[in-house]
Amino acid sequence: MLNIKTKQKIIKKNQIHEKDTGSPEVQVAVISTQIDELAKHLKKHKKDNHSRRGLIKMVADRRTHLKYLQRKSKPRYDALMKKMGLV
């Protein structure tokens, strides 16, 4: 779980306008950070299958957001992929 301050920093860094909290860019950034933290957890706790299932669901959710963004706005998708280092 991300604490509130960390999540707010991620949102501020990736938002399109001042009150943006739900754009695909913000959602992908938040989910990616959660995926990174959960991956670290799973390296330490290899048999935690419940968390592994949550990780797989998060990866699928991020992929869904990325497909949506690619379909709606290719330049924004390309910029996000470069910024997040997902390429």
C-alpha positions as CSV (number, residue, x, y, z in Angstrom):
1,M,0.0,0.0,0.0
2,L,1.1,3.5,-0.8
3,N,0.9,6.1,1.9
4,I,-0.9,9.3,1.2
5,K,2.1,11.5,0.8
6,T,3.8,9.2,-1.7
7,K,0.6,8.9,-3.7
8,Q,0.1,12.7,-3.7
9,K,3.7,13.1,-5.0
10,I,3.1,10.6,-7.8
11,I,-0.2,12.3,-8.8
12,K,1.4,15.8,-8.8
13,K,4.3,14.6,-10.9
14,N,2.0,13.0,-13.6
15,Q,-1.1,15.1,-13.6
16,I,-2.2,16.9,-16.8
17,H,-3.8,19.9,-15.0
18,E,-4.1,21.1,-11.5
19,K,-7.1,19.1,-10.3
20,D,-6.3,15.9,-12.3
21,T,-6.4,12.7,-10.3
22,G,-8.0,10.2,-12.6
23,S,-6.4,10.5,-16.0
24,P,-4.8,7.4,-17.5
25,E,-1.3,8.8,-16.9
26,V,-1.9,9.3,-13.2
27,Q,-3.6,5.9,-12.8
28,V,-0.7,4.1,-14.6
29,A,1.9,5.9,-12.5
30,V,0.2,5.0,-9.2
31,I,-0.4,1.4,-10.3
32,S,3.2,1.1,-11.5
33,T,4.5,2.3,-8.1
34,Q,2.3,-0.3,-6.4
35,I,3.5,-3.0,-8.7
36,D,7.2,-2.1,-7.9
37,E,6.5,-2.3,-4.1
38,L,4.6,-5.6,-4.4
39,A,7.4,-7.1,-6.5
40,K,9.9,-6.2,-3.8
41,H,7.7,-7.9,-1.3
42,L,7.4,-11.0,-3.4
43,K,11.1,-11.3,-3.8
44,K,11.4,-11.5,0.0
45,H,8.2,-13.7,0.5
46,K,8.3,-16.2,-2.3
47,K,5.3,-18.3,-1.2
48,D,2.9,-15.4,-0.7
49,N,0.5,-16.5,-3.5
50,H,-2.3,-14.2,-2.4
51,S,-0.1,-11.2,-3.0
52,R,1.1,-12.7,-6.3
53,R,-2.5,-12.8,-7.5
54,G,-2.9,-9.2,-6.6
55,L,0.2,-8.3,-8.5
56,I,-1.1,-10.1,-11.6
57,K,-4.4,-8.2,-11.3
58,M,-2.5,-4.9,-11.0
59,V,-0.4,-5.7,-14.1
60,A,-3.6,-6.5,-16.1
61,D,-5.2,-3.3,-14.9
62,R,-2.2,-1.2,-15.9
63,R,-2.2,-2.9,-19.3
64,T,-5.9,-2.1,-19.7
65,H,-5.2,1.6,-19.0
66,L,-2.3,1.7,-21.4
67,K,-4.3,0.1,-24.2
68,Y,-7.0,2.7,-23.6
69,L,-4.5,5.5,-23.7
70,Q,-2.9,4.1,-26.9
71,R,-6.3,3.9,-28.6
72,K,-7.4,7.4,-27.6
73,S,-4.2,9.4,-27.8
74,K,-1.0,7.9,-29.3
75,P,1.3,11.0,-28.5
76,R,0.2,10.9,-24.8
77,Y,0.8,7.1,-24.7
78,D,4.3,7.5,-26.2
79,A,5.2,10.2,-23.7
80,L,4.0,8.2,-20.8
81,M,5.9,5.1,-21.9
82,K,9.1,7.1,-22.2
83,K,8.5,8.9,-18.8
84,M,7.7,5.7,-16.9
85,G,10.4,3.7,-18.6
86,L,8.0,0.9,-19.7
87,V,9.4,0.7,-23.2
